[in-house]
Amino acid sequence: MEQIGYAPPPPNLDAVFAALADPTRRAILSRLAQGDASVGELALPFKMSQPAVSKHLKVLEKAGLVQRGIDKQRRPARLNAEPMAAAIDWLETFRDFWSSSFDQLDDLLESLKKQTPEGDPP
């Protein structure tokens, strides 16, 4: 049964949200937004080993959020924000729902204010 106006989510949306669910991975992405970085550079602000950071990078790579390059002995990580854009586009499909819900809540609050005499607690 096909729904009118239904847009299927991008195929790797689950992996993107799972990757973004972890605060360490979000911090790594924030750092990579400033430029490429090696595992050692990414590990510096965290109290974790380079292998632990590498595991986070693998999750981010699987979600398509990070790409790894080769620069002599380094394998710098690079942000790939395209999957995040697809997730944002998918989330945007709910904007009308939330806007409508907030408008209804505003209307309800206004009607409650009009019913309550001034000075009385609601």
C-alpha positions in Angstrom: 0.0 0.0 0.0 1.6 3.3 -1.1 1.1 6.4 1.0 0.6 9.7 -0.7 3.6 12.0 0.0 5.6 9.3 1.7 9.4 9.7 1.0 11.4 6.6 2.0 14.4 7.4 4.2 17.9 7.2 2.7 19.2 3.6 2.8 22.0 4.3 5.5 19.8 6.5 7.8 20.0 4.0 10.6 23.8 3.9 10.5 24.0 7.7 10.4 21.7 8.1 13.5 23.5 5.3 15.3 26.8 7.0 14.6 25.5 10.4 15.7 24.0 8.9 18.9 27.4 8.7 20.6 28.8 12.0 22.1 32.4 11.0 21.4 31.6 10.4 17.7 29.8 13.7 17.5 32.9 15.4 19.1 35.1 13.7 16.5 32.9 15.0 13.7 33.0 18.5 15.2 36.8 18.3 15.2 36.9 17.0 11.6 34.7 19.9 10.5 37.8 22.1 11.2 40.0 19.9 9.0 41.5 16.5 8.4 43.1 14.8 11.4 45.0 11.6 12.2 43.9 9.1 14.8 46.5 10.5 17.2 45.3 14.0 16.7 41.7 13.0 17.3 42.7 11.1 20.5 44.4 14.0 22.2 41.3 15.7 23.7 39.8 12.4 24.9 41.0 10.1 27.7 41.0 7.1 25.4 43.5 5.1 23.4 44.1 5.5 19.7 42.6 2.0 19.1 39.4 3.2 20.9 39.3 6.3 18.6 39.9 4.0 15.6 36.8 2.0 16.6 34.7 5.2 16.6 36.2 6.1 13.2 35.1 2.7 11.8 31.5 3.3 12.9 31.7 6.8 11.3 33.2 5.4 8.2 30.5 2.7 7.9 27.8 5.4 8.1 29.7 7.3 5.4 30.4 10.3 7.7 34.1 9.9 7.5 36.6 9.1 4.8 40.2 8.0 5.3 43.0 9.2 3.1 46.6 8.2 2.7 49.4 10.7 3.3 52.7 8.9 3.5 52.5 7.1 6.9 49.4 9.0 8.0 45.8 8.0 7.3 44.0 11.2 8.0 40.3 11.2 8.5 38.1 13.6 6.6 34.5 14.7 7.3 31.9 13.7 4.7 28.8 15.6 5.6 26.6 14.3 2.7 24.9 11.6 4.8 24.1 14.2 7.4 22.4 16.3 4.8 20.3 13.3 3.7 19.3 12.8 7.4 18.4 16.5 7.7 16.3 16.3 4.6 14.5 13.3 6.0 13.9 15.1 9.3 12.6 18.1 7.4 9.6 16.1 6.3 8.3 16.4 9.9 8.5 20.2 10.1 4.9 20.7 9.0 3.7 18.2 11.7 5.6 20.0 14.5 4.7 23.5 13.3 1.0 22.5 13.2 1.3 20.9 16.7 2.9 24.0 18.1 0.3 26.2 16.5 -2.4 24.1 18.1 -0.7 24.3 21.5 -0.5 28.1 21.1 -4.2 28.3 20.4 -5.0 26.1 23.4 -2.8 28.3 25.7 -4.5 31.5 24.4 -8.0 30.1 25.0 -7.0 29.0 28.6 -5.6 32.5 29.3 -8.9 34.0 28.2 -10.9 31.6 30.5 -8.8 32.5 33.6 -9.6 35.7 35.4 -6.6 38.0 35.8 -4.7 37.6 39.0 -6.0 34.0 39.5 -3.5 31.1 39.0 -4.5 28.9 36.0 
